[in-house]
Amino acid sequence: MKKSIIILTIFFIAQNIHSQFILDGLFVLDIKSTMHGEQYTFRNDGTFEHYEWNDLLPNDYGRGNYEIQDSILLLNFIDIPEMHDTILYIEKEYETKNDTIIYNFKILDFRDKTPDIYSVVRLRFSEKFMLDTNLYFPDSNGYTEIRFPKNRLPYSILISSLGGGKNEYIITDFKSRNIRVHLKNLNVLLDYIGPKLEKIQIRKITDGRFELYKYKQWCPYVKYLK
């Protein structure tokens, strides 16, 4: 009987310790502030997302894998290519039979891949000066087209979003191209975290609450229940 009680006690202690090392759900910083907020979304497959906002600074976003070892929360932030300011994909290259070069652009928001209607495309005919004053705006589907003669080959094409990401495509040949561009814009002022390994002290882990040592203090995070 006594042996059974000991076995059961060890079993429940082991289960309790194991449960402390599993986080699952959305946890938000439980500090009342209109200037700063923070949240972690943990999943039982060992992945997480982190989002932090501040009225004075750009919002931070990151995701990756996590684990807890000896009261240390290890956050392995991974590289997120789509979070870079600009990503440019050449989807098609072709030769035109006439003297005109055609560049077709599809410009999308880098985060949700919706058309970026706040972007603009310009031609630059010199390495130092913007000689073409024409502005090319995408339509409601994110498409815009630029045509220019081969005998007046521009130095580059500039693609930018209002207050956000930008990209300069250097032209070195007479090929026409279809290009898909992902830009950061004012609607999504996010700075992405990663790749890096972050180590944070963690304590008082329960199903609905834990504390992290950040900002030179213990900060409580509570589970958000819909």
C-alpha positions in Angstrom: 0.0 0.0 0.0 2.8 2.4 1.0 4.7 1.5 -2.2 1.6 2.3 -4.3 1.2 5.7 -2.6 4.9 6.5 -3.3 4.5 5.5 -6.9 1.4 7.6 -7.3 3.0 10.6 -5.6 6.0 10.4 -8.0 3.7 10.1 -10.9 1.7 13.2 -10.1 4.8 15.2 -9.3 6.3 14.2 -12.7 3.0 15.1 -14.4 3.0 18.5 -12.7 6.6 19.2 -13.6 6.0 18.1 -17.2 2.9 20.4 -17.5 5.0 23.4 -16.4 7.1 23.0 -19.5 4.2 23.1 -22.0 2.7 26.5 -22.9 -0.3 26.6 -25.2 -2.4 29.6 -26.2 -2.2 33.4 -26.4 -0.6 35.1 -23.4 -0.7 38.9 -23.1 1.3 41.2 -20.9 -0.8 42.0 -17.8 0.4 45.5 -17.2 -2.1 48.3 -17.8 -0.5 50.7 -20.2 -1.7 52.7 -23.2 1.9 53.1 -24.5 3.1 49.5 -24.6 1.7 46.1 -25.2 3.1 42.6 -25.8 1.8 39.1 -26.5 3.1 35.6 -27.1 1.2 32.8 -28.8 2.6 29.4 -27.9 1.6 26.1 -29.5 2.0 22.6 -28.2 4.1 21.7 -31.2 6.9 23.9 -29.9 6.3 26.9 -32.1 5.5 30.5 -31.0 4.8 34.0 -32.3 5.7 37.2 -30.6 4.2 40.6 -31.2 5.0 43.9 -29.4 3.6 47.3 -29.9 4.6 50.8 -28.7 3.1 54.2 -29.5 6.6 55.6 -30.0 8.4 52.8 -31.8 7.6 50.5 -34.7 5.9 47.2 -33.8 8.0 44.1 -33.4 7.0 40.7 -34.7 8.8 37.4 -34.7 8.2 33.7 -34.7 10.1 30.4 -34.3 10.5 27.5 -31.9 10.6 27.5 -28.1 11.4 25.4 -25.1 11.9 25.8 -21.4 15.1 24.5 -19.7 15.9 25.0 -16.0 13.5 28.1 -15.6 14.8 29.6 -18.8 12.5 30.3 -21.8 14.5 29.8 -25.0 13.0 31.6 -27.9 14.7 30.7 -31.2 13.5 33.4 -33.6 13.8 32.2 -37.2 14.4 34.2 -40.4 11.2 35.4 -42.0 11.9 36.4 -45.7 8.5 37.9 -46.2 9.2 40.3 -43.3 12.0 42.0 -45.1 11.3 45.5 -46.4 11.1 44.3 -50.0 11.1 41.0 -51.9 11.2 41.0 -55.7 10.4 38.0 -57.8 11.0 37.8 -61.5 8.2 35.6 -62.8 8.8 35.9 -66.5 11.4 37.2 -68.9 10.9 37.6 -72.7 12.1 39.5 -75.7 9.8 41.9 -77.6 10.0 42.1 -81.4 9.6 45.9 -81.5 11.8 48.6 -80.0 9.8 48.8 -76.7 10.6 47.2 -73.4 7.7 46.3 -71.1 7.8 45.9 -67.4 4.7 44.6 -65.7 4.6 44.8 -61.9 2.3 43.2 -59.4 2.9 45.0 -56.1 1.6 43.4 -52.9 1.7 44.1 -49.2 4.5 42.0 -47.8 2.4 40.6 -44.9 -1.0 39.6 -46.3 -0.2 39.6 -50.0 -3.0 42.1 -50.8 -2.6 44.7 -53.5 -0.5 47.7 -52.3 -2.4 50.6 -53.6 -0.1 53.1 -51.8 3.0 52.2 -53.9 4.5 54.0 -56.8 6.9 53.1 -59.6 9.4 55.5 -61.3 12.1 55.4 -63.9 15.6 56.7 -63.3 17.8 57.4 -66.4 20.9 58.3 -64.4 22.7 56.8 -61.5 22.4 60.1 -59.6 19.3 61.8 -60.9 15.7 61.1 -61.4 15.1 62.4 -64.9 11.6 60.9 -65.5 9.0 62.8 -63.5 6.2 60.3 -64.4 4.7 58.3 -61.6 3.1 54.9 -62.2 0.5 53.8 -59.7 -0.9 50.3 -59.4 -4.6 49.6 -60.0 -6.9 48.0 -57.4 -5.4 44.6 -58.2 -1.8 45.8 -57.7 -0.9 45.9 -61.3 1.0 48.6 -63.2 2.9 48.6 -66.5 5.9 50.7 -67.7 6.9 50.9 -71.4 10.1 52.6 -72.6 12.1 52.5 -75.8 15.2 50.4 -76.1 17.2 53.3 -77.4 16.6 55.1 -74.1 17.4 52.4 -71.6 16.8 53.7 -68.1 19.4 53.1 -65.4 16.9 51.6 -63.0 13.3 51.3 -61.8 12.4 52.5 -58.4 9.5 50.8 -56.5 8.4 52.3 -53.2 5.5 52.3 -50.8 4.3 55.4 -49.0 6.5 55.7 -45.9 7.7 52.2 -46.1 9.7 49.7 -48.1 11.5 50.4 -51.4 13.4 48.6 -54.0 15.6 49.6 -56.9 15.8 47.3 -59.9 18.9 47.8 -62.0 18.3 47.3 -65.7 21.2 45.7 -67.6 19.6 44.3 -70.8 16.7 44.7 -73.3 14.5 41.9 -71.9 10.9 42.6 -70.8 9.8 41.2 -67.5 6.9 40.4 -65.3 7.8 41.2 -61.7 6.0 40.5 -58.4 7.0 42.8 -55.5 6.2 42.6 -51.8 6.5 45.9 -50.0 6.2 47.1 -46.5 3.8 50.1 -46.1 2.5 52.5 -43.5 -0.4 50.2 -42.7 2.0 47.6 -41.3 4.9 49.3 -39.5 6.5 46.0 -38.3 10.1 45.4 -37.5 10.7 41.7 -37.5 12.8 39.9 -34.9 15.2 37.3 -36.1 17.1 35.2 -36.6 18.4 35.0 -33.0 18.2 33.0 -29.8 16.7 34.9 -26.8 17.0 33.6 -23.3 14.5 34.9 -20.7 14.0 33.8 -17.1 10.5 32.3 -16.5 8.7 31.5 -13.3 5.3 30.7 -11.7 4.1 28.7 -14.7 0.5 27.7 -14.5 -2.2 26.9 -17.1 -3.2 30.6 -17.3 -0.2 32.6 -16.2 3.6 32.9 -16.1 6.1 35.6 -15.4 9.1 36.7 -17.5 12.1 38.7 -16.3 12.1 41.6 -18.8 12.7 45.3 -18.6 14.6 44.8 -15.3 11.5 43.4 -13.6 9.2 40.4 -13.4 6.4 40.9 -15.9 3.2 38.9 -15.7 1.6 37.3 -18.7 -2.0 35.9 -18.6 -3.7 33.6 -20.9 -6.3 35.3 -23.2 -9.6 33.4 -23.2 -12.0 34.3 -26.1 
